[in-house]
């Protein structure tokens, strides 16, 4: 079955606007095909790629990254779509486990979420602990090199569950109630006590929503690292370590932690001084702006609504004042990192809680991309450098 692109994606691949794409169709240079619902036009990937090469004079240009066609996530102006479903709707209607199955195109399998029994973990920073869990889970999986889809599903489910349970201090299967969701266990680790039953339920729902919103975002840096590892036919655990290694850098996955620090400063010193000092030393405001969404990150609003239900009135006022002041000074609109930081700050989670939620969520997306990459030509990410002497 031919792989198809929607009109917007075909135009983006060719580097033209939609009217130009339709002009190509009318001139017979491209063929458009009706979609199943007859409301959209689709284009064959191979035909679009051939035209892209012709537009370069027939040359095969060596690029820094292989052309990646994916059926997992599409980024639109109104946010990411997972397998054609808007994530802003999924966040309100589906659990993290259900969205994971959607991303993987897997049949639900509750028993596969059983954690791996590990020894008592050493005292490590969260990022190091998650890498430790991944290494040990891989070591205990005796058939980790078997890359059949159903076995990858099982390994990924167990890895996610073991990550969360190890964070929470559980080291045996008996310590983990099977009826509890990933979000519930993760929320209990991040906020162990001090909440009423109603607030606890709201927090569980908020963490679940955050996991759904952050599960995938197309070809983010860490996802590319996972796909590169998959192209060498590394097993899931080693590919996950590639993603975790990329997240260890301060420029991907950690913006919510910087935004958390900004909120702490605003709480202590006032919004204006905190914003000014942040711009003085960092030159940018963490949690604001996005390279993809030019008119605001659509994932912000669902999480900020949760924040408003969990936070005190003065906390809500502080975040509103910060956003308003940034807007008055032409700072780009807030992104999901600020919303995540607001939730973690208001509930007194650890300062790195946003990165933790982001990491657990993204393992689901990485697994989907890992499986998709297994269907591609191996070792296709061989780039060529432009050599330059040093003098």
N, C-alpha and C positions, 0 to 999 in steps of 0.2 A: 504494500500500500504506500503510495507516494506521500511524502511529508509536505504539509501545506502551510503557507504563511498567510496571515490576515493582511489586509491592504496596508495598514500602518506599518507593519513589520517589513513588508516587501519594499515599501518606499524608503524606510530607514536603511535597509540593507543596500539599496541602490544609491542612497545619498540624494534623493530627490523628494519633492513635495508630492502630495496626493494627486493634484491635477496633472502633473507630469506623468505619474504612473498610469493614470487613466488614459492619457494621450498615447502612451506606449501601446495600450490595449487597442485603442481605436485604430492605430496604424498597423496593427498586426504584429508588433514586435514582442508582445507578451500575450499569453492566454489567461483569462480569468475564469474561475470555476465557481459555481454556486455552492454555498455551504448547505448543511443539512436542513437548516431552517429557512433557506432561500433569502435571508435578509442581508447576508454579507457575501463579499466576493473573496475567493481564496486563490493563492498563486503557488505553483509548484516550486519547492525549494531549489531543485536542481536547475530549473529554467531561470530562476532569478539569479542564481550564482553564475550561470553561464553568461547572462547579460552583464553582470557586474564585472566579469573578466573582460568581456568585449569593450566595456567602457574604459578599461585600462589599456586599450590597444592590443588585447589578446595576451598580455603578459600575465604570468602567474607571479604576483608580488609576494615576496617573502615577508610575512607579517610577524609581529611579536607574539601573536596569539592565534591559535587556530580558530577558524570560524565555528562558532558553537551554536547549533540549533537545538532548542529545548522545548519540550512540551510540558514543563513543570510549572513555571511561574512567568507570567507576563506583567510587566509594569506599565500601568496606564496612568493617566492624569488623576483618576479617582482611586489610585492605590494599586497594590499588587493583586493579581488574580491567580489563585492556585487551581490548576487544572480547569480553568474557565470560571471559577467561583470567586467573587470578590471577597478579599480577606476581611474587609470591614463588616461584611455580613456573617462570615464564618465565625468571627470573634464573638458574636452574640448568639450564635445558634449551634455551634459545634464545640466539642471538647478537644483538647490537645491530642488525645489518642485518636479521635475520629479524623482530625485533620492530618495526622501522621499517616493513617491508612489511605486517605485521599491522595496525599503527595506520593506515596509509594505505589498506589493502585493495588493495595493489599487487602485481602479479606481479613476482617477483625479476628484476632486470635488472643483472647484474654490470657491464656496460660503462658504465652510467649513473653509476657511482661514480668515473669519471675526473675528476681535478681540473681546474680552470681555470688556465691559465698566467698568472701575474701577474709584475709587476716585483718586484725585491728590496724587501721591505717596510721601512718606516722603523722606528726603534727606538721602540716604543710599549709602554705597559702592555697587559696581555693583553686587557682589555675594549675598549680603544681599537683594538687590532689586529684583533679580531674584527669590529668595526664597519667598519673600513677594508676588510677582506676582503669583507664583504657589499656595500658600496658598489661596489667594483671588479668583483665578480662580476656585479652587476646591470648595470653599465655595459657589460660585455662580452657580455651576453645580448641580442642584437639583437631578439629577439621576446619580451621579458619581459612584454609586455602580453597575450600569448596565454595565457589562463587555462584552457586545456584540461587536464584532469586528468593525462594522460600527460606533458605538458610541465612541469607543476608538479612531478611526481615527479622528472623528470630534473634540473630546476633545484635542487631540494632536496638530492638526492644529491650533486650536484657542489658545492653550497655547503658541505655538511658536510665532504666530503673536502678541499676547498680550505682550510677553516678549520684542520683538523688538520694538513695538510701545511705550511701557512704557519707555524703555531706551531713545527713541527719544523724549519723552515728550508728546506724544499723549495720551489723556485720553478718547476720544470719537470716535465712529465709523466714524463720519462725518469728522474727521481730517485725515483720512487715505485713500488715493486714492487706489481703488481696483485693478488698473492695475499695481501697483508697486510690484516688487518682494521682497522677504525677504532680498535678498542681497542688493538691492537698498536702502531700508529703513535703514538697518543696516549700510551700508557705509555712508549714510548721517549723521547718528548719530556719527559715529567714526571720520569722517572728514567733519564737517559742512560747511566749506567754503574754498575759496582760490584756487580752482582747475578750470582749463579750462573745457569746455564741453568734449573735447576728453579725458582729464585725468580723468574726472568724469566717463565716460563710461568705461575706462580701470580699474578704481578702482572698479566699480560695478562688472565687470567681474571677477576681482581678488578675491573679497570677496565671490562671488558665487562659484568660484573654491575652495577656502579654505573650505567653508561649505561642499562641496561635498567630498573633501579629508578627512575631519575630522568627517564625519557623523557617522562612526562606525569603530571599530578595534577589532572585535571578543570579547574575554572575558577580556577586560580591567577592572581595579578594580571597577570603578563606574558602569560599566555594570553588573558586578556580584552583586553589591549591589541592583541594580534595579531588577534583576532576583530573588534574595532572597526575596525581598518585594513582587514580583509577586507570588512567591510560597506560600505566606501566603494569597493570594488573596486580597492584598491591592489594592485600586483603583489606577489609573494612576498617579494622583497628588501626592499621598503619596509615590508611587514608584519613581517618579521623584525627590521628596525631598530626598530620600535615595541616589540617584545618585548625587544630588547637594551637599549633606553633604559630600560625599566622595571627590568631587572636591574641597571642601573648604580646604582640607589639602594641604600642600606645595609640595607634591611629585607626584601629578597627575593633569595634566591640566595646571600647572603653569610654566612649564619649559620655555615657550616662553617669559614670563615676565622676567625671569632671563637672558635669552639670549638677550632681549631688553636692559637690564642694561649693559650687556657686550659690546654691540655695542655702547652705549653712552660713556662708559669708553674708548673704542678704539678710538672713535671720539675725545675725549678730551685729552687723554694721549698717544695715539699711540697704534698700534696693539700689539706690543711686550710687552709693559708694562701692558696693560690691560689683555692680556692672562696670563702673569706671575702672576699678582696679583690675578686673579681669581683662578688659580691653587693653589696659596699660601693659600688662605682662604677657598676655597670651595673644593679643591682637585680634582674636575672634572670640565669640561667645559659644561655649559648648552647649549643644542642645538646640542650636538655631541654624537654619539653612540646610539645604540638601542638594547634592549634585544632580539628582534625578528629578526631584519635584520642584519645579520653578515657582509654583503658586501655593506651596505649603504641602506638608506631608499628611496625607489623609489618615494615617494610622494614629495621629495625635489625638483626635477627638474621642474615640472610644476609651482610651486610657485616661484622658483627663476627666471624663465623666465619672470613671471609677474613682479617681483621685478625689474628686469633689465629694463623693459619698463616704470616703474613708477619712478625709482630713478635717481638721478643726477650721472654723471660720477664718481665723487669722492666717492660717497656712494657705487657704484658698485665696485670700486677699493678697498675700505676698506674691504668689505665682502670677496672679492676674496683673499686679503692678509691674512685675518684671517683664511680662510679655508686652504690656502696653508701652512701657518705657523703651523697650527694644524696637517696637514698631514705630514709635515717634522719631527714632533716630535712624530709620531706614535699615535696620538690621533685618535679615531674612526671617521668614516665619519660623516658629518653633518646629522641631522634628520629634520623632518618636523617642529619641534619647532624653529630651527634656521631660516628656510625659512619664517615661519610665523612672527617671530620677525623682520626679515629684511624688510618685507612688511610694518608692522605697524610702525617701526622706520622711514623708508624712507618717509612715508606719514604723519608723525607727529601725529599719532593716540595716544590716551592715553596709558600709559605704561601697563595697564592691558587689552588692546584690544585683544591680542592673546587669553587670557583666556575667554574673552567674546565671541569671534567667536567660540572657541572650545566648549563652553557650549551650545550655540544655536544650533550648528551643531549636537552635541551628543544627544540632546533630540530626534532627529529623529531616531538615532540608538537605544537609550534606548526603544523607543516605539515599535520598531520591536522585540527586545528581550523580552519586557514585554508581547507582544501578543504571542510570541512563548512559553514562560514559562507557560502561562495559559493552554496550551495543555498538560503540563506535570503533573505528580503526585504531589499533594499539599505537602508542608512541606518536600520536599526531601532533603533539605540542613541541616539536623540534623547531625552535626559533633560530634565526641567524643574527649574529651581532654585526654592528658597523664598527670595524676596527679603526682605532685612531691611536697614533703614537703619542707619547707623553711629552715630546719636545726634542 
